[in-house]
Structures are given as C-alpha cells and as structure tokens.
Amino acid sequence: MEEEEEKEYMIEDAEANADNKDFMLQALKDKATWVLAYASERLHADKDLMLKAVSQDGQILYYASKGLRDDKDVVMAAVQNKWLIVKYASKRLRGDKDIAKCVLSQNLNSKIYLTDEILKDPEIQEMLQPKEDWNWQWLLIWQFISEYVISEIEKQLYLFIKI
C-alpha cells in the first residue's frame, strides 16, 4: 500500500486562491487549516466552509466574519475544539448559556471572557463553585487524616517510651 504524499501549501498559493472555496476545502482535508487565514472576506463569511474549519481548528474563528462570530453553530464548534477561542465570539454568544457551559467544562478560567449576566446564572455559578468546594473538602479530609496519623504516632511513641 502506497503512502499518500502530503501536499505542501505555499502562502503564494493561498493568496492566489483566496476566493476559491474548493481550494480552501482541499486545504482543510489536507489538515492545512492555516490557509484559511488567507481566504477572502466572502469565504470568511461562508458558514459551510468556516464550520468545517473551526471544527478542525477552533483558532480559525478569529478569521470568521463578524456575522459568523455571532452564529451559535459556528462558535459552538470552535469552542468545543478550543475553549480559549470564545474571546472572539460575539458578546451575545459570550452570554449564551450553552456556550458558557461548554467552555467552563473545559477550563474554569474561561469565565473571564463570559458576560457578567451569564456569570450570575445559578447553573453557571454552580459550575464555578464545585471545584472550590471539592478542594475545601479534601483539605478537611487531609487535616483529619493528618491529625489521626499524628495521634497514632504519639500513642506508639508513648507506649515505646513507657516500656
């Protein structure tokens, strides 16, 4: 079985084919997502193309048109692939509960990119809370275990010294 040769893409080719959707789709198939940075405004506004691109590399949302950065399908595909890219989503979608849940489930630090309104949502607040509670519970458990172990060592030392 012959190995398929990896296609090389040059910046000149990307610039020359900036408005060629077939070229851009082939670049995606060849895992050359960087080529989309050179796509025309028309292609940056093409939902089908950009949805495929952000599904493969969420970073491509940066190049998407303003309209697509406000399209829930496109933004969701991008943030599922790379949570940090939520910072390029529209303000409306940075306040969307589904988007917020998706990025927070990947990294709680993503809250800095979400709107104040969505952060007040009880379900979102609950997502932000458990980690702190969980750490606090482990601290209490560790403290209990430590005290128990120390008291057992003290008992054994007392018995040893007494003998």
Contacts in CASP RR format, 6 or more apart in sequence:
PFRMAT RR
TARGET T0000
AUTHOR 0000-0000-0000
METHOD contacts of the structure
MODEL  1
MEEEEEKEYMIEDAEANADNKDFMLQALKDKATWVLAYASERLHADKDLM
LKAVSQDGQILYYASKGLRDDKDVVMAAVQNKWLIVKYASKRLRGDKDIA
KCVLSQNLNSKIYLTDEILKDPEIQEMLQPKEDWNWQWLLIWQFISEYVI
SEIEKQLYLFIKI
6 30 0 8 1.000
7 26 0 8 1.000
7 30 0 8 1.000
7 32 0 8 1.000
9 27 0 8 1.000
9 30 0 8 1.000
9 32 0 8 1.000
9 34 0 8 1.000
9 35 0 8 1.000
11 38 0 8 1.000
13 23 0 8 1.000
14 27 0 8 1.000
14 35 0 8 1.000
14 37 0 8 1.000
14 38 0 8 1.000
15 38 0 8 1.000
17 23 0 8 1.000
17 24 0 8 1.000
18 38 0 8 1.000
18 39 0 8 1.000
18 40 0 8 1.000
18 43 0 8 1.000
19 39 0 8 1.000
19 40 0 8 1.000
19 42 0 8 1.000
19 43 0 8 1.000
21 43 0 8 1.000
21 46 0 8 1.000
21 49 0 8 1.000
23 35 0 8 1.000
24 35 0 8 1.000
24 36 0 8 1.000
24 39 0 8 1.000
24 43 0 8 1.000
24 49 0 8 1.000
24 53 0 8 1.000
25 49 0 8 1.000
25 52 0 8 1.000
27 33 0 8 1.000
27 35 0 8 1.000
27 36 0 8 1.000
28 36 0 8 1.000
28 52 0 8 1.000
28 53 0 8 1.000
28 56 0 8 1.000
31 56 0 8 1.000
33 53 0 8 1.000
33 56 0 8 1.000
33 57 0 8 1.000
33 59 0 8 1.000
33 60 0 8 1.000
36 43 0 8 1.000
36 44 0 8 1.000
36 49 0 8 1.000
36 50 0 8 1.000
36 53 0 8 1.000
36 60 0 8 1.000
36 63 0 8 1.000
37 60 0 8 1.000
37 63 0 8 1.000
39 49 0 8 1.000
39 63 0 8 1.000
41 65 0 8 1.000
43 49 0 8 1.000
43 50 0 8 1.000
44 50 0 8 1.000
44 63 0 8 1.000
44 64 0 8 1.000
44 65 0 8 1.000
44 68 0 8 1.000
45 64 0 8 1.000
45 65 0 8 1.000
45 67 0 8 1.000
45 68 0 8 1.000
47 68 0 8 1.000
47 71 0 8 1.000
47 73 0 8 1.000
47 74 0 8 1.000
50 60 0 8 1.000
50 61 0 8 1.000
50 64 0 8 1.000
50 65 0 8 1.000
50 68 0 8 1.000
50 74 0 8 1.000
51 73 0 8 1.000
51 74 0 8 1.000
51 77 0 8 1.000
53 60 0 8 1.000
54 60 0 8 1.000
54 61 0 8 1.000
54 64 0 8 1.000
54 74 0 8 1.000
54 77 0 8 1.000
54 78 0 8 1.000
54 81 0 8 1.000
54 85 0 8 1.000
55 77 0 8 1.000
55 78 0 8 1.000
55 80 0 8 1.000
55 81 0 8 1.000
56 81 0 8 1.000
57 81 0 8 1.000
57 82 0 8 1.000
58 77 0 8 1.000
58 78 0 8 1.000
58 79 0 8 1.000
58 81 0 8 1.000
58 82 0 8 1.000
58 85 0 8 1.000
59 82 0 8 1.000
59 85 0 8 1.000
60 78 0 8 1.000
61 68 0 8 1.000
61 69 0 8 1.000
61 74 0 8 1.000
61 75 0 8 1.000
61 78 0 8 1.000
61 85 0 8 1.000
61 88 0 8 1.000
61 89 0 8 1.000
62 85 0 8 1.000
62 88 0 8 1.000
64 74 0 8 1.000
64 88 0 8 1.000
66 90 0 8 1.000
67 90 0 8 1.000
68 74 0 8 1.000
69 75 0 8 1.000
69 88 0 8 1.000
69 89 0 8 1.000
69 90 0 8 1.000
69 93 0 8 1.000
70 89 0 8 1.000
70 90 0 8 1.000
70 92 0 8 1.000
70 93 0 8 1.000
72 93 0 8 1.000
72 96 0 8 1.000
72 98 0 8 1.000
72 99 0 8 1.000
75 86 0 8 1.000
75 89 0 8 1.000
75 90 0 8 1.000
75 93 0 8 1.000
75 99 0 8 1.000
76 98 0 8 1.000
76 99 0 8 1.000
76 102 0 8 1.000
78 85 0 8 1.000
78 88 0 8 1.000
78 89 0 8 1.000
79 85 0 8 1.000
79 86 0 8 1.000
79 89 0 8 1.000
79 99 0 8 1.000
79 102 0 8 1.000
79 103 0 8 1.000
79 106 0 8 1.000
80 102 0 8 1.000
83 102 0 8 1.000
83 103 0 8 1.000
83 106 0 8 1.000
83 107 0 8 1.000
83 110 0 8 1.000
84 107 0 8 1.000
84 110 0 8 1.000
86 94 0 8 1.000
86 99 0 8 1.000
86 103 0 8 1.000
86 110 0 8 1.000
86 113 0 8 1.000
86 114 0 8 1.000
87 94 0 8 1.000
87 113 0 8 1.000
89 99 0 8 1.000
91 115 0 8 1.000
93 99 0 8 1.000
94 100 0 8 1.000
94 113 0 8 1.000
94 114 0 8 1.000
94 115 0 8 1.000
94 118 0 8 1.000
95 114 0 8 1.000
95 115 0 8 1.000
95 117 0 8 1.000
95 118 0 8 1.000
96 118 0 8 1.000
97 118 0 8 1.000
97 121 0 8 1.000
97 123 0 8 1.000
97 124 0 8 1.000
100 114 0 8 1.000
100 118 0 8 1.000
100 119 0 8 1.000
100 121 0 8 1.000
100 124 0 8 1.000
101 123 0 8 1.000
101 124 0 8 1.000
101 127 0 8 1.000
103 110 0 8 1.000
103 113 0 8 1.000
103 114 0 8 1.000
104 110 0 8 1.000
104 111 0 8 1.000
104 114 0 8 1.000
104 124 0 8 1.000
104 127 0 8 1.000
104 128 0 8 1.000
105 127 0 8 1.000
108 127 0 8 1.000
108 128 0 8 1.000
108 131 0 8 1.000
111 119 0 8 1.000
111 128 0 8 1.000
114 124 0 8 1.000
118 124 0 8 1.000
119 125 0 8 1.000
119 128 0 8 1.000
END
